[in-house]
Amino acid sequence: MIPVLPATYLGNTAYFSQLAKHKVVHVLRDETYQKQTFRNRAVILSANGPLSLSIPVVRPFGKKTKTAEVTFSLAENWKLNHWKTLKSAYNRSPYFEFYEDSFKSVFFEAYENLFEFNTALTNYLIGKIGITCQLKPIENNGANIPLTLDFSPKVEIIFKPYPYLQTFTEKYGFVPNLSILDLLFNEGPNTICILEESY
């Protein structure tokens, strides 16, 4: 059975551990958009502890807006703000410089909507990590297709991450299930092995 997952913004290690286990994953593109989920937010580890990065979004059809219809608010330069925050948090990590230019080019491309942006970033990360999973957008066409796992901050997921050395380990100890960027920037090519050791 092919798992069905939401599109996430710089998904966490639990999300990418699911991608590492499957050759194909369906990603819902026309589900009704849900607020306060990882669809528009990611958690990283900064010098001040865990920090949530949230994309300001516009739902043109209110509560009936589909995920693929969600666009970005132009009220602030959130991309530049997120990039500066990511750079500040990870510029001392072992592999940040190795991925910086290629990640930045994907991050700052122009995207029409949140789904397109999330999918582009996830495909970039899949390639850099070495995961063989293929993301396939799926439309539910009015049918109720349940998510295999809902990666919402309010939903507790049973997940045991394999610990790795983080930039601020001495200050905070190991902080589990952050954005996959934390693992990639700290472990580089070893990221796939750590995902495979997590369950």
GROMACS elastic network, one bead per residue, 0.5 to 0.9 nm:
[ bonds ]
;  ai    aj funct       b0    kb
    2    22     6  0.78448   500
    2    23     6  0.86590   500
    2    24     6  0.64615   500
    2    25     6  0.58610   500
    2    26     6  0.67216   500
    2   148     6  0.89379   500
    3    18     6  0.86898   500
    3    22     6  0.81156   500
    3    24     6  0.78381   500
    3    25     6  0.54101   500
    3    26     6  0.61013   500
    3    27     6  0.85103   500
    3   147     6  0.75882   500
    3   148     6  0.55133   500
    3   149     6  0.81385   500
    4    25     6  0.61451   500
    4    27     6  0.57034   500
    4    28     6  0.69067   500
    4   138     6  0.85308   500
    4   145     6  0.80797   500
    4   146     6  0.73412   500
    4   147     6  0.50698   500
    4   148     6  0.51642   500
    4   149     6  0.74041   500
    5     8     6  0.87448   500
    5    15     6  0.85667   500
    5    25     6  0.71444   500
    5    26     6  0.62440   500
    5    27     6  0.50224   500
    5    28     6  0.65022   500
    5   146     6  0.88351   500
    5   147     6  0.54795   500
    5   148     6  0.61588   500
    5   149     6  0.61842   500
    5   150     6  0.68709   500
    5   151     6  0.80988   500
    6    26     6  0.84375   500
    6    27     6  0.54280   500
    6    28     6  0.55756   500
    6    29     6  0.78553   500
    6    31     6  0.85833   500
    6    38     6  0.86790   500
    6    39     6  0.70980   500
    6   147     6  0.71846   500
    6   149     6  0.82561   500
    6   150     6  0.70067   500
    6   151     6  0.74660   500
    7    11     6  0.82977   500
    7    27     6  0.59633   500
    7    28     6  0.69116   500
    7    29     6  0.75838   500
    7    38     6  0.82161   500
    7    39     6  0.58360   500
    7    40     6  0.89357   500
    7    67     6  0.85225   500
    7   114     6  0.88752   500
    7   115     6  0.65070   500
    7   118     6  0.61767   500
    7   119     6  0.67037   500
    7   122     6  0.84641   500
    8    11     6  0.51918   500
    8    12     6  0.85117   500
    8    15     6  0.85077   500
    8    37     6  0.83953   500
    8    38     6  0.53386   500
    8    40     6  0.66274   500
    8    41     6  0.76245   500
    8    42     6  0.81745   500
    8   115     6  0.82841   500
    8   118     6  0.59032   500
    8   119     6  0.79647   500
    8   122     6  0.79697   500
    8   151     6  0.81471   500
    9    12     6  0.86895   500
    9    38     6  0.61233   500
    9    39     6  0.54508   500
    9    40     6  0.53681   500
    9    41     6  0.56793   500
    9    42     6  0.59421   500
    9    54     6  0.88855   500
    9    55     6  0.86012   500
    9   114     6  0.85412   500
    9   115     6  0.89740   500
    9   117     6  0.81402   500
    9   118     6  0.52532   500
    9   119     6  0.84880   500
    9   121     6  0.77213   500
    9   122     6  0.79193   500
    9   179     6  0.85933   500
   10    38     6  0.84041   500
   10    39     6  0.88955   500
   10    40     6  0.88493   500
   10    41     6  0.78130   500
   10    42     6  0.59608   500
   10    43     6  0.86092   500
   10   118     6  0.71698   500
   10   121     6  0.68249   500
   10   122     6  0.67229   500
   10   125     6  0.84969   500
   10   179     6  0.57738   500
   10   180     6  0.64764   500
   10   181     6  0.70502   500
   11    14     6  0.80131   500
   11    15     6  0.58111   500
   11    16     6  0.67594   500
   11    38     6  0.71553   500
   11    39     6  0.84518   500
   11    41     6  0.85906   500
   11    42     6  0.66589   500
   11    43     6  0.87611   500
   11   118     6  0.88526   500
   11   122     6  0.75868   500
   11   151     6  0.86542   500
   11   178     6  0.81689   500
   11   179     6  0.53787   500
   11   180     6  0.59948   500
   11   181     6  0.84397   500
   12    15     6  0.53408   500
   12    16     6  0.64800   500
   12    17     6  0.86384   500
   12    38     6  0.86439   500
   12    42     6  0.73500   500
   12    43     6  0.77218   500
   12   151     6  0.86375   500
   12   177     6  0.55876   500
   12   178     6  0.51184   500
   12   181     6  0.81545   500
   12   182     6  0.88663   500
   13    16     6  0.50690   500
   13    17     6  0.58527   500
   13    18     6  0.85840   500
   13   161     6  0.74872   500
   13   176     6  0.82006   500
   13   177     6  0.51133   500
   13   178     6  0.62772   500
   13   179     6  0.62197   500
   13   180     6  0.51333   500
   13   181     6  0.88389   500
   13   182     6  0.88980   500
   13   183     6  0.76949   500
   13   195     6  0.71677   500
   13   198     6  0.86837   500
   14    17     6  0.50646   500
   14    18     6  0.65071   500
   14    19     6  0.89381   500
   14   151     6  0.83819   500
   14   157     6  0.81832   500
   14   158     6  0.89513   500
   14   159     6  0.64207   500
   14   160     6  0.83751   500
   14   161     6  0.75244   500
   14   177     6  0.62272   500
   14   178     6  0.86470   500
   14   180     6  0.86937   500
   14   195     6  0.83357   500
   14   198     6  0.82136   500
   14   199     6  0.80982   500
   15    18     6  0.53196   500
   15    19     6  0.66384   500
   15    20     6  0.89192   500
   15   149     6  0.87197   500
   15   151     6  0.72254   500
   15   177     6  0.89153   500
   15   180     6  0.84747   500
   16    20     6  0.61169   500
   16    21     6  0.86906   500
   16   122     6  0.89508   500
   16   126     6  0.82417   500
   16   131     6  0.88560   500
   16   180     6  0.70748   500
   16   195     6  0.73066   500
   17    20     6  0.50093   500
   17    21     6  0.65016   500
   17   161     6  0.89419   500
   17   192     6  0.86951   500
   17   194     6  0.89291   500
   17   195     6  0.51723   500
   17   196     6  0.68592   500
   17   198     6  0.70142   500
   17   199     6  0.74572   500
   18    21     6  0.52424   500
   18    22     6  0.67654   500
   18    25     6  0.87357   500
   18   195     6  0.87918   500
   18   199     6  0.89051   500
   19    22     6  0.55415   500
   19    23     6  0.76681   500
   19    24     6  0.79045   500
   19    25     6  0.69463   500
   19   126     6  0.81961   500
   19   131     6  0.72850   500
   19   132     6  0.83197   500
   19   133     6  0.58950   500
   19   134     6  0.84234   500
   19   135     6  0.86599   500
   20    23     6  0.78178   500
   20   126     6  0.85928   500
   20   130     6  0.88508   500
   20   131     6  0.55500   500
   20   132     6  0.71561   500
   20   133     6  0.65325   500
   20   192     6  0.76524   500
   20   195     6  0.70375   500
   20   196     6  0.70291   500
   21   131     6  0.87507   500
   21   133     6  0.79357   500
   21   196     6  0.78182   500
   22    25     6  0.66851   500
   22   132     6  0.79277   500
   22   133     6  0.58139   500
   22   134     6  0.83657   500
   23   131     6  0.86722   500
   23   132     6  0.60611   500
   23   134     6  0.60538   500
   23   135     6  0.87475   500
   24   132     6  0.84467   500
   24   133     6  0.51914   500
   24   135     6  0.60100   500
   24   136     6  0.70340   500
   25   133     6  0.69490   500
   25   134     6  0.62883   500
   25   135     6  0.51492   500
   25   136     6  0.60843   500
   25   137     6  0.84337   500
   26   134     6  0.85531   500
   26   135     6  0.60238   500
   26   137     6  0.56309   500
   26   138     6  0.58610   500
   27   119     6  0.88690   500
   27   135     6  0.66278   500
   27   136     6  0.59593   500
   27   138     6  0.57559   500
   27   139     6  0.85579   500
   27   147     6  0.89971   500
   28    31     6  0.59615   500
   28    67     6  0.79864   500
   28    68     6  0.88915   500
   28   136     6  0.86393   500
   28   137     6  0.58681   500
   28   138     6  0.50935   500
   28   139     6  0.61344   500
   28   140     6  0.73378   500
   28   145     6  0.85981   500
   28   147     6  0.83277   500
   29    32     6  0.88816   500
   29    66     6  0.73808   500
   29    67     6  0.56484   500
   29    68     6  0.53357   500
   29    69     6  0.88583   500
   29   115     6  0.68627   500
   29   137     6  0.59389   500
   29   138     6  0.60045   500
   29   139     6  0.58778   500
   29   140     6  0.81950   500
   30    33     6  0.80359   500
   30    65     6  0.85959   500
   30    67     6  0.53620   500
   30    68     6  0.58078   500
   30    69     6  0.80058   500
   30   138     6  0.77610   500
   30   139     6  0.55690   500
   30   140     6  0.66586   500
   30   141     6  0.78102   500
   30   142     6  0.89224   500
   31    34     6  0.85658   500
   31    65     6  0.84618   500
   31    66     6  0.53740   500
   31    67     6  0.57561   500
   31    68     6  0.81787   500
   31   139     6  0.77256   500
   31   140     6  0.71466   500
   31   142     6  0.87822   500
   31   144     6  0.89516   500
   31   145     6  0.87387   500
   32    63     6  0.75118   500
   32    64     6  0.60702   500
   32    65     6  0.57905   500
   32    67     6  0.59614   500
   33    39     6  0.84338   500
   33    59     6  0.82238   500
   33    63     6  0.74905   500
   33    64     6  0.75702   500
   33    65     6  0.59395   500
   33    66     6  0.51715   500
   33    68     6  0.83755   500
   33    69     6  0.86226   500
   33    70     6  0.75851   500
   34    37     6  0.65886   500
   34    39     6  0.78851   500
   34    63     6  0.83595   500
   34    66     6  0.89224   500
   34    67     6  0.80455   500
   35    38     6  0.87890   500
   35    39     6  0.80651   500
   35    40     6  0.82207   500
   36    39     6  0.80053   500
   36    40     6  0.77453   500
   36    41     6  0.78632   500
   36   152     6  0.76537   500
   36   153     6  0.76082   500
   36   154     6  0.86346   500
   37    40     6  0.65530   500
   37    41     6  0.66697   500
   37   151     6  0.73047   500
   37   153     6  0.59820   500
   37   154     6  0.79413   500
   38    42     6  0.60608   500
   38    43     6  0.87978   500
   38    54     6  0.87363   500
   38   151     6  0.64914   500
   38   152     6  0.58274   500
   38   153     6  0.68854   500
   39    42     6  0.83639   500
   39    67     6  0.86366   500
   39   114     6  0.82070   500
   39   115     6  0.83794   500
   39   118     6  0.79119   500
   39   151     6  0.85350   500
   39   152     6  0.83032   500
   40    53     6  0.83218   500
   40    54     6  0.58602   500
   40    55     6  0.52553   500
   40    56     6  0.77407   500
   40    57     6  0.77923   500
   40   114     6  0.75846   500
   40   118     6  0.84207   500
   41    52     6  0.66199   500
   41    53     6  0.53760   500
   41    55     6  0.61420   500
   42    51     6  0.82536   500
   42    52     6  0.56440   500
   42    53     6  0.52482   500
   42    54     6  0.67086   500
   42    55     6  0.89737   500
   42   178     6  0.76603   500
   42   179     6  0.58644   500
   43    50     6  0.64191   500
   43    51     6  0.54233   500
   43    53     6  0.61377   500
   43    54     6  0.87918   500
   43   177     6  0.85667   500
   43   178     6  0.54580   500
   43   179     6  0.55135   500
   44    49     6  0.83342   500
   44    50     6  0.56550   500
   44    51     6  0.53589   500
   44    52     6  0.64826   500
   44    53     6  0.76027   500
   44    86     6  0.79497   500
   44    89     6  0.79918   500
   44   178     6  0.55612   500
   44   179     6  0.56538   500
   44   180     6  0.86753   500
   44   181     6  0.77267   500
   44   182     6  0.64610   500
   45    48     6  0.77563   500
   45    49     6  0.54735   500
   45    51     6  0.59609   500
   45    52     6  0.87819   500
   45    89     6  0.67280   500
   45    90     6  0.84982   500
   45   166     6  0.84070   500
   45   167     6  0.80473   500
   45   168     6  0.75108   500
   45   175     6  0.78544   500
   45   178     6  0.72889   500
   45   179     6  0.86528   500
   45   182     6  0.71662   500
   46    49     6  0.50799   500
   46    50     6  0.59842   500
   46    51     6  0.62942   500
   46    85     6  0.80983   500
   46    86     6  0.82449   500
   46    88     6  0.76893   500
   46    90     6  0.78675   500
   46   167     6  0.85313   500
   46   168     6  0.75993   500
   47    50     6  0.83919   500
   47    88     6  0.84622   500
   47    89     6  0.64630   500
   47   167     6  0.86620   500
   47   168     6  0.67492   500
   47   171     6  0.85107   500
   48    51     6  0.77610   500
   49   168     6  0.81727   500
   49   171     6  0.85664   500
   49   172     6  0.70621   500
   49   175     6  0.89883   500
   50   175     6  0.79656   500
   50   178     6  0.81801   500
   53    82     6  0.67065   500
   53    85     6  0.86110   500
   54    78     6  0.84604   500
   54    82     6  0.84884   500
   55    72     6  0.73812   500
   55    73     6  0.81652   500
   55    78     6  0.67231   500
   55    79     6  0.81830   500
   55    82     6  0.86981   500
   55   114     6  0.88708   500
   56    71     6  0.88184   500
   56    72     6  0.61158   500
   56    73     6  0.53687   500
   56    74     6  0.82902   500
   56    75     6  0.83842   500
   56    76     6  0.82974   500
   56    78     6  0.74449   500
   57    70     6  0.65879   500
   57    71     6  0.56716   500
   57    74     6  0.86898   500
   57   114     6  0.79700   500
   58    61     6  0.89540   500
   58    62     6  0.85649   500
   58    69     6  0.88436   500
   58    70     6  0.58185   500
   58    71     6  0.51936   500
   58    72     6  0.56308   500
   58    73     6  0.56087   500
   59    62     6  0.52529   500
   59    63     6  0.74840   500
   59    64     6  0.83490   500
   59    65     6  0.56877   500
   59    66     6  0.82689   500
   59    67     6  0.88168   500
   59    69     6  0.71805   500
   59    70     6  0.51677   500
   59    71     6  0.68000   500
   59    72     6  0.87800   500
   60    63     6  0.89348   500
   60    64     6  0.87515   500
   60    65     6  0.64372   500
   60    69     6  0.73175   500
   60    70     6  0.69955   500
   60    71     6  0.79356   500
   61    64     6  0.55168   500
   61    66     6  0.81995   500
   61    69     6  0.83896   500
   61    70     6  0.88933   500
   62    65     6  0.56196   500
   63    66     6  0.85972   500
   65    68     6  0.82780   500
   65    69     6  0.62003   500
   65    70     6  0.68149   500
   66    69     6  0.52603   500
   66    70     6  0.67615   500
   67    70     6  0.55122   500
   67   113     6  0.87123   500
   67   114     6  0.74844   500
   67   115     6  0.63867   500
   68    71     6  0.82043   500
   68   113     6  0.65053   500
   68   114     6  0.67909   500
   68   115     6  0.51630   500
   68   116     6  0.74641   500
   69   112     6  0.89947   500
   69   113     6  0.65288   500
   69   114     6  0.78158   500
   69   115     6  0.79581   500
   70   113     6  0.57463   500
   70   114     6  0.57630   500
   70   115     6  0.74505   500
   71   111     6  0.89592   500
   71   112     6  0.68357   500
   71   114     6  0.56232   500
   71   115     6  0.85839   500
   72    75     6  0.89724   500
   72   112     6  0.83981   500
   72   113     6  0.67195   500
   72   114     6  0.68723   500
   73    76     6  0.71491   500
   73    77     6  0.88966   500
   73    78     6  0.86566   500
   74    77     6  0.69728   500
   74    78     6  0.83762   500
   75    78     6  0.86073   500
   76    79     6  0.86338   500
   76    81     6  0.87878   500
   77    80     6  0.56790   500
   77    81     6  0.64162   500
   77    82     6  0.88112   500
   78    82     6  0.59216   500
   78    83     6  0.83790   500
   79    82     6  0.51335   500
   79    83     6  0.60303   500
   79    84     6  0.85713   500
   79   107     6  0.79305   500
   79   108     6  0.72542   500
   80    83     6  0.50450   500
   80    84     6  0.61321   500
   80    85     6  0.85704   500
   80   108     6  0.85475   500
   81    84     6  0.52334   500
   81    85     6  0.62220   500
   81    86     6  0.86542   500
   82    85     6  0.50583   500
   82    86     6  0.60768   500
   82    87     6  0.85372   500
   83    86     6  0.50842   500
   83    87     6  0.60828   500
   83    88     6  0.85036   500
   83   104     6  0.80022   500
   83   107     6  0.84650   500
   84    87     6  0.51257   500
   84    88     6  0.60569   500
   84    89     6  0.85707   500
   85    88     6  0.51092   500
   85    89     6  0.61222   500
   85    90     6  0.85790   500
   86    89     6  0.51485   500
   86    90     6  0.59977   500
   86    91     6  0.79057   500
   86   181     6  0.89884   500
   87    90     6  0.52866   500
   87    91     6  0.51516   500
   87    92     6  0.87102   500
   87    96     6  0.82179   500
   87   100     6  0.86504   500
   88    91     6  0.58689   500
   88    92     6  0.82708   500
   89    92     6  0.76450   500
   89    93     6  0.83071   500
   89   167     6  0.81560   500
   90    93     6  0.50809   500
   90    94     6  0.85279   500
   90    95     6  0.86964   500
   90    96     6  0.62111   500
   90   167     6  0.72167   500
   90   181     6  0.89698   500
   90   182     6  0.77624   500
   90   185     6  0.69055   500
   90   186     6  0.82101   500
   91    94     6  0.82467   500
   91    95     6  0.85605   500
   91    96     6  0.57833   500
   91    97     6  0.70895   500
   91   100     6  0.89542   500
   91   185     6  0.87833   500
   92    95     6  0.84760   500
   92    96     6  0.73136   500
   92    97     6  0.87444   500
   92   167     6  0.72178   500
   93    96     6  0.57210   500
   93    97     6  0.83254   500
   93   166     6  0.78667   500
   93   167     6  0.57359   500
   93   182     6  0.88461   500
   93   185     6  0.59912   500
   93   186     6  0.53853   500
   93   187     6  0.87286   500
   94    97     6  0.77115   500
   94    98     6  0.84213   500
   94   167     6  0.85462   500
   94   185     6  0.64910   500
   94   186     6  0.54738   500
   94   187     6  0.72607   500
   94   188     6  0.78423   500
   95    98     6  0.51770   500
   95    99     6  0.66838   500
   95   100     6  0.84980   500
   95   184     6  0.72958   500
   95   186     6  0.58435   500
   95   187     6  0.68678   500
   95   188     6  0.56375   500
   96    99     6  0.55255   500
   96   100     6  0.56496   500
   96   184     6  0.81489   500
   96   186     6  0.74758   500
   96   188     6  0.84580   500
   97   101     6  0.75957   500
   97   185     6  0.84343   500
   98   101     6  0.77057   500
   98   102     6  0.86082   500
   98   185     6  0.84176   500
   98   188     6  0.84103   500
   99   102     6  0.57728   500
   99   103     6  0.58974   500
   99   104     6  0.83392   500
   99   128     6  0.84872   500
   99   184     6  0.87643   500
   99   185     6  0.76312   500
   99   188     6  0.86407   500
  100   103     6  0.53744   500
  100   104     6  0.59272   500
  100   105     6  0.86315   500
  101   104     6  0.51404   500
  101   105     6  0.62423   500
  101   106     6  0.88905   500
  102   105     6  0.52616   500
  102   106     6  0.65942   500
  102   107     6  0.86819   500
  102   124     6  0.89267   500
  103   106     6  0.53376   500
  103   107     6  0.60234   500
  103   108     6  0.86524   500
  103   121     6  0.81971   500
  103   124     6  0.76838   500
  103   125     6  0.85280   500
  104   108     6  0.60293   500
  104   109     6  0.85357   500
  105   108     6  0.54897   500
  105   109     6  0.63116   500
  106   109     6  0.54285   500
  106   110     6  0.88766   500
  106   117     6  0.88718   500
  106   120     6  0.73017   500
  106   121     6  0.68055   500
  106   124     6  0.76211   500
  107   110     6  0.85353   500
  107   117     6  0.79762   500
  107   120     6  0.84680   500
  107   121     6  0.69461   500
  108   111     6  0.87307   500
  109   117     6  0.86070   500
  110   117     6  0.83728   500
  111   114     6  0.75421   500
  111   115     6  0.89134   500
  111   116     6  0.62563   500
  111   117     6  0.57052   500
  112   115     6  0.85676   500
  112   116     6  0.67885   500
  112   117     6  0.77528   500
  113   116     6  0.55095   500
  113   117     6  0.63975   500
  113   118     6  0.88023   500
  114   117     6  0.50517   500
  114   118     6  0.60301   500
  114   119     6  0.84441   500
  115   118     6  0.51901   500
  115   119     6  0.60120   500
  115   120     6  0.85274   500
  116   119     6  0.51783   500
  116   120     6  0.61282   500
  116   121     6  0.86879   500
  117   120     6  0.52393   500
  117   121     6  0.62895   500
  117   122     6  0.86094   500
  118   121     6  0.52491   500
  118   122     6  0.60553   500
  118   123     6  0.85532   500
  119   122     6  0.50958   500
  119   123     6  0.60437   500
  119   124     6  0.84810   500
  119   135     6  0.80729   500
  119   137     6  0.88992   500
  120   123     6  0.52325   500
  120   124     6  0.61456   500
  120   125     6  0.86842   500
  121   124     6  0.50452   500
  121   125     6  0.62051   500
  121   126     6  0.85920   500
  122   125     6  0.50917   500
  122   126     6  0.60556   500
  122   127     6  0.86181   500
  122   135     6  0.86807   500
  123   127     6  0.62474   500
  123   128     6  0.87107   500
  123   134     6  0.82507   500
  123   135     6  0.75435   500
  124   127     6  0.52593   500
  124   128     6  0.63324   500
  124   129     6  0.86862   500
  125   128     6  0.50580   500
  125   129     6  0.59425   500
  125   130     6  0.83329   500
  125   131     6  0.85395   500
  125   180     6  0.82895   500
  125   181     6  0.84327   500
  125   184     6  0.86586   500
  126   129     6  0.53306   500
  126   130     6  0.60431   500
  126   131     6  0.51591   500
  126   132     6  0.73603   500
  126   133     6  0.73218   500
  126   134     6  0.86531   500
  127   130     6  0.52223   500
  127   131     6  0.63794   500
  127   132     6  0.78785   500
  128   131     6  0.79427   500
  128   184     6  0.86354   500
  128   188     6  0.86643   500
  128   189     6  0.81600   500
  129   184     6  0.74110   500
  129   188     6  0.76767   500
  129   189     6  0.66141   500
  129   190     6  0.82949   500
  129   191     6  0.62316   500
  129   192     6  0.58255   500
  130   189     6  0.81745   500
  130   191     6  0.86867   500
  130   192     6  0.66408   500
  131   134     6  0.87553   500
  131   192     6  0.70422   500
  139   142     6  0.83925   500
  139   143     6  0.88681   500
  140   143     6  0.51487   500
  140   144     6  0.67596   500
  140   145     6  0.61967   500
  141   144     6  0.85802   500
  142   145     6  0.87353   500
  146   149     6  0.85525   500
  147   150     6  0.59317   500
  149   152     6  0.89909   500
  149   157     6  0.80778   500
  150   155     6  0.71066   500
  150   157     6  0.83253   500
  151   154     6  0.84272   500
  151   155     6  0.68426   500
  151   156     6  0.84322   500
  151   157     6  0.75919   500
  152   155     6  0.52354   500
  152   156     6  0.80251   500
  152   157     6  0.89099   500
  153   156     6  0.74901   500
  156   159     6  0.89359   500
  158   199     6  0.83879   500
  159   177     6  0.83948   500
  159   198     6  0.75019   500
  159   199     6  0.56172   500
  160   163     6  0.89862   500
  160   176     6  0.84231   500
  160   177     6  0.87419   500
  160   198     6  0.57041   500
  160   199     6  0.51887   500
  161   164     6  0.89202   500
  161   176     6  0.64720   500
  161   177     6  0.68497   500
  161   194     6  0.79514   500
  161   195     6  0.75732   500
  161   197     6  0.75635   500
  161   199     6  0.64132   500
  162   176     6  0.85764   500
  162   194     6  0.59262   500
  162   195     6  0.73505   500
  162   196     6  0.86928   500
  162   197     6  0.58946   500
  162   199     6  0.80874   500
  163   166     6  0.89115   500
  163   174     6  0.66957   500
  163   175     6  0.85133   500
  163   176     6  0.74796   500
  163   194     6  0.79639   500
  163   198     6  0.86265   500
  164   174     6  0.73874   500
  164   183     6  0.77023   500
  164   186     6  0.81514   500
  164   187     6  0.77024   500
  164   194     6  0.78304   500
  165   168     6  0.83971   500
  165   169     6  0.63795   500
  165   173     6  0.89671   500
  165   174     6  0.73604   500
  165   183     6  0.87277   500
  165   186     6  0.70113   500
  165   187     6  0.79126   500
  166   169     6  0.50451   500
  166   170     6  0.85059   500
  166   173     6  0.82998   500
  166   174     6  0.69081   500
  166   175     6  0.81291   500
  166   182     6  0.73806   500
  166   183     6  0.76990   500
  166   186     6  0.61243   500
  166   187     6  0.86374   500
  167   170     6  0.81429   500
  167   182     6  0.84909   500
  167   186     6  0.69917   500
  168   171     6  0.53743   500
  168   172     6  0.61791   500
  168   173     6  0.74200   500
  168   174     6  0.84130   500
  169   172     6  0.52715   500
  169   174     6  0.56568   500
  169   175     6  0.79255   500
  170   173     6  0.58283   500
  170   174     6  0.86247   500
  172   175     6  0.71076   500
  175   178     6  0.71493   500
  177   180     6  0.79864   500
  178   181     6  0.79159   500
  178   182     6  0.64448   500
  178   183     6  0.79239   500
  179   182     6  0.57644   500
  179   183     6  0.75263   500
  180   183     6  0.52739   500
  180   184     6  0.61598   500
  180   185     6  0.85487   500
  180   191     6  0.88258   500
  181   185     6  0.57679   500
  181   186     6  0.82276   500
  182   185     6  0.54609   500
  182   186     6  0.61472   500
  182   187     6  0.84107   500
  183   186     6  0.52624   500
  183   187     6  0.57054   500
  183   188     6  0.74197   500
  183   190     6  0.89140   500
  183   191     6  0.62370   500
  183   194     6  0.85455   500
  184   187     6  0.52969   500
  184   189     6  0.76130   500
  184   190     6  0.80810   500
  184   191     6  0.57165   500
  184   192     6  0.89532   500
  185   188     6  0.57782   500
  185   191     6  0.89430   500
  186   191     6  0.84957   500
  187   190     6  0.53169   500
  187   191     6  0.55437   500
  187   194     6  0.86603   500
  188   191     6  0.56804   500
  188   192     6  0.87210   500
  189   192     6  0.68907   500
  189   193     6  0.82802   500
  190   193     6  0.53732   500
  190   194     6  0.65094   500
  190   195     6  0.88654   500
  191   194     6  0.52398   500
  191   195     6  0.62546   500
  191   196     6  0.86799   500
  192   195     6  0.51199   500
  192   196     6  0.62019   500
  192   197     6  0.86910   500
  193   196     6  0.50814   500
  193   197     6  0.62485   500
  193   198     6  0.87580   500
  194   197     6  0.50094   500
  194   198     6  0.62684   500
  195   198     6  0.51375   500
  195   199     6  0.79757   500
  196   199     6  0.75504   500
